[in-house]
Amino acid sequence: MALVVRFVDKHGFVKERLIDVVHVKDTTSATLKQEICSALSHHNLNIQNVRGQGYDGASNMRGEWKGLQALIIQECPYAYYVHCFAHQLQLAFVAAAKEVVDVHAFFQSLSNIINVVCSSCKRNDELRSAYATEISHLVATNQIETGRGANQIGTLKRSGDTRWSSHFNSICSLLRMFGATTSVLEDLATNGSTYSQRGDATYALKSLLSFDFVFILHMMKEIMGITDKLCQALQQKSQDILNAMHLVSSTKSLIQQLRDSSWGALLEKVSSFCNDHAIQIPDMGASFSDIIRSRRKKDVVTVEHHYRVDIFTSVIDFQLKELNSRFSEQATELLILSTSLDPKDAFKLFSGVGDKYVQPHSLTLPEC
């Protein structure tokens, strides 16, 4: 467990210091609290002086009733818990997308494909070799540009719920190495040494080469590419509240724009990708039916309606709902107004930000 303290020095500057790394065998909340108190005491720091605490998304730390944050608040009521907002927002976006069952199934398949391909050093070497061969062919046929730092050989990246941007990076890495991944799975499905290896590879290959998987792969890259920029921006230490609120507004606009006018471009991109990799494209005008619709005797819809409304529109609506719930108009307005309390340049922002609410140079704060 790494223990970092943030404090204000005698000159008024905010600083951070890593003060200890503790090996904890028992990761229960009570043990973690005991180790934190012990580490603070070792540096002559009193836990009663703590005015804030923050952790990652682990349940034994953030638990509201029995977690570490609750135990510390019981001893020090002023140690308010604040989750890293960029981290929390990134997790919320992923969770919102998974509200659509097809997207949840996609992430399950994505994890399975990466586990099969990257489960050993030998398969990693095969993947890199296949990708190097693919790059050489693309360079020879002038299909990709070359340059310093371009077309580097990497591997597939695993996603993790408590790691920033890991889902987006995992999607991007698979898109970049799609051909090499297919090649490795085909070879393993045919020449695997055991039936379990051949079976796992065959199942993963069928998922990888399905239109459903490829469509959601491209869709999530477009959506998460927008939301990931916001999450990355919120992690910058120099970020100010006013600029962050503008970033939130622009993110909402970009997601709404994607919903309203990007369906045709997305479908064209997916279709082109499927043609390049010999993946069958369903007839968009045909009737769509699956087990759930058949058993519930729902109204028959077209294949295009399923992908556009049931998946594409639904995922974006969940993203917008999550953004609006966390950044309502009232909360955004309040945060923008709070920037006027900055004493810099004799409260210059007070008249600038509050022009529409108060008269310039007025000393009366707007009503909240």
C-alpha positions, 0 to 999 in steps of 0.5 A: 500500500502506497501512502501519499500526503498532500499538504500546504507548506509554510509558504502557501504552496500545495505539495505532495509527498510519498511517505511510505510503501507498506506491505499489507498481508491482510487487506481488510479495512481495519488492517489498512486503517491500522497501517495508515495510522502507524505510518503517520505516527512514524513521521510524527503526523497525527491522524486527527489533523487529516482534512481529506482522504482519497483512494481508488475504486477498491470496495474495501477502501471506499465502502460508505459504511464499513470501508476504510474511509468510514473507519477514518471518518469515525476517528477524524470527522473532518477527513472528508472522502473525495474520489478522484473525479476523473477516475470515477467518471471514467468508470461511470462511462464504462458502466453506463455503456455496459447497461446495453447488454450487447455492449456488456457481452462485447467487453466479455468477448474482448477480455476473452480474446485478449486472454487467449492471445496473450496468455503466454510469452510464446503467443505474445511473440507470435502476435508481434511477429505476425504484426511485424509481417503485416506492417512490412506488407503495408509499408511495401504497398504504400498503405501506411506512412512511415516515420520516426516512432510510427508503426511500433510493435506492441501487444494487446492491452488488457482492460481493468476497471480501476485503471484509467483509460484501460478500456479505450486503450484495449479497444485501440490496441485490438483494432490496430492489431486485428489482422495479427490477432486473427492470424494467431487465433487461426493458427492456435485453433488449428495447431493447438497442442490440446483440445482446450487450446483449440476450443478456446481459440475457436470460440475467441475467433468466432467472436472476433470475426462476427459483425456484432463484435466489429460493429461495437468495437468501432462504435465504442472507439468513437464514443470512448475516444470523446469521453476519454479526452475529458477524463484525461483533461480532468487529471491535469493538475493545472486544470482550473474549474472554469476550463473543466466546465467548458470541457464538460460542455464540449464533450456533451456537444460532441457526443450529441453530434455523434448521435445525431449525424454520425450513424452513416459514417460509422456504418460505412467505416464498419462495412469497409473494415469487414470487407477488408477482413472477409467478415460477413455483413448482414442485410440491414433491411432484413428482419432482425430476430434473436432469442429474447425477441422471439420468446417475448414475441416482440414486434419485428424490427430491421437489422439496421434498427437493431444496430442503430436504435438498440445499440448505437443510440442507447449507448450514447443516451446512457453516456449523456444521461451519466454526464447530465446527472454528474454535471447538471446545469445548476451544478455547472453554473455554481462551479463556474460562479465559484471561480469568481472568488479567486483573489487573483488580480483583486478578484478580477474574475468576480466581475468577469464571470459574474457579469450576467448575475451581478453588476461589475465591481458589486460586492453582493454575491449572486443567490444560489 
